[in-house]
């Protein structure tokens, strides 16, 4: 099991080069998932290609395999949603960055096992307007 994300140095922040973050590997690391370095590289490539092509998060999440577990998966998706919003809805990204995190990129991207899960739900349902399907009777 890999504990540090240093192997995933190719997970890049695909935004304006003037942004203070060089890559997202400083924020994402594998803690709960058993995954090989090769598969981690594939995930990184999938992430970067999807951001570059502006793949909608719904499609990205649907096509993400199940190698990442629990909070590893949540944080990976959280980072993707942020990057997608930055690419497609830059005004919303800047609101999140400056109004919620006082312009602090580290605060916005950092891994927090309580906050990331809730924030991902907000990004999905409130920001991007996904509809939650309630299958209970």
N, C-alpha and C positions, 0 to 999 in steps of 0.2 A: 504494500500500500504506500503510495506516495503521499508524504505529508506536506511538502512544499510545492508551490506552483512554479518554482524556478525552471522546471522542465518545459513550461508552457510560455516561454518568452516570446513566442510568435503571436500571442493574443494581443493584437495591437489596438490602440485607440485610433479609429479611423475618422479623424476629424481634422480641423485646421491645425497645421503644424505649430501654430503659435500657442496652442493649449499647453498647460504646464505638465501634462501627463504624457509620458513616452509610450507606455503600454499598460495594459490592464493586468498583467501578471503580478504586479505588486499588490493587487487587491484580491485576485482569485487564487485560491489554493485548494487542493483536494484534502479533505479531512476525514470523510466517512466512506468514500467510494474506493473500491479496488479497481484500478485502471492502469494499463500499461502506458509507458511513455509514448509508444507508437499511437495508441488510441487517443491519448491526450493531444497529440499533434493533429490527429484527424479532427478532433473537436475544435481545436484552435483554428484550423483551416476552414471548417464549416462556419464557425462564428465570423471570421474575417470576410469570407466570400459572401455570406448572407448580409452583413452590414454594407459591404460595397454595392451589392445588388439591391439593397433596400427591401429585402424579403420581409414581409409582414410578420410580426412576432407570432401570430397565430400559426402561420405555416412553419416558421422556424421551430417553435415548440413542438408542433405535431410531428415534424421530421427529425427531432432530436432523439437519438436512441436512449436506452435506459441504463447506460453505464454510470451516469452520475446519479447518486442517491441522496435523498433527504436534503439537508441544507446545502450540500455541494450543488445540487441541481437548482435549488431555489436561487442561490447567489449567481450562478451562471446565467440563468434566465433573467434575473434582475438586471445584470450588466447588459444583456442583449437588449432588453426593453429600453434601458436608458440610451444605449447607442442608437437604436432605431429612432427613438423620439428626437435625439439630437440631429439625426440625418433628415428626418421627414417633418418634424414639428419643432424646429429650433427655438421658437418662441416659448413653447412649453418647457423645453429643456432648460432654458435660461431662467424661467420662473422657478423651477425646482432648484437649480443651482444657487441663484441669488436670493430668492425669497425664503427658501427653507434652509439652505445650507450656508448662507452668507458668503457665497462665492467660493466656498471651500470644496474643491474637487475631491479631496481625500474623504471628507465627511459624506459626500454624495455616493462615492463608489465603494466605500469600505464595507467589509463583511460584518454584519451584525445579525446573529441568528434569530433575534426576536423581530427586529425592525424590517429586515429584508423581506421576510414572508408577507408581512402586512403591506409593505410598500409595493411589492409585486402585485398584490391584489388591487391596490389603488390604481396602479399603472394600467392594469388590464381592464378593470371595470369602470373606473371613473375617468381616466385620462383618455384611453383609446376606445371606450364605449363597448367593450365586449358584453355579451349578455350571458349571465349565469343561467344554466339550465337546471331547474329544480326537478329531479326525477322522483321525489318522494310523493307518497300518496296520503 
